Amino acid sequence: VREQRNISGNAFARLDVFPSRPLGFGVFANYQRLIQPSVVSDPNLSFNRSDVGAGAEIIAIPGGGTLDLRAGYQFFGGLYEEANGAPFTSLSHEVSLRNLWRFRPRTALFHDTALRFVNFPNAARALNYLNDSTPLRTRLGLTGLLTDRFGVLLAAGYGATFFRDGTQVATTQYDSINAQAEGTFYLSQGAGGGEPGQATLLL
């Protein structure tokens, strides 16, 4: 067990250019090392991995902040370190759209859609079957403050995952309507940020 002692870490950085201007952009990157030891004593059979990510988004805020339109791209890699985990290494590319429309002082309508392309470059070395896929998620919702301290979020959307080889027995196609209902109590008056689904609702 002592031989499986290890260290994990997490780092994230983001740079926003022309924030709160009618047109701007942001770039970001992140790194995380995750420790996943095996149930057996051999440390070479662990599933330690490094998650790396990087991306950028274009941000348009016309109308003095009434609209918040974002289009982005993100790369994600889950890189396993030990030989037995290497077949599960995955590389993903994601394109996304996120929109926010503040049509009342305390209420906003939001939309987000994400399309991801997931690839397993070492799938042939895995004991089980790994299938490249293209997950799609989209939703439309409403968020707002009912009182000075209580907010609600209601959203509904659609999700599906399209596999490269959908005929495999080990592949289960995902295709469903999704819904979300959320209530938030704020310890101080007014709350929220500039992200879609979290409207700036300061009184």
MOPEZI-V432541 format. One record per helix or strand. SS is the DSSP state (H for helix, E for strand). FROM is the first residue (numbers start at 1). LEN is the number of residues. Records with the same first field share a line. If there is no record, write none. Layout:
SS: FROM-LEN  FROM-LEN
//
This chain:
H: 2-3  43-3  63-3  83-4  123-3
E: 9-9  23-12  49-12  67-14  90-15  107-13  133-13  150-14  174-12
//
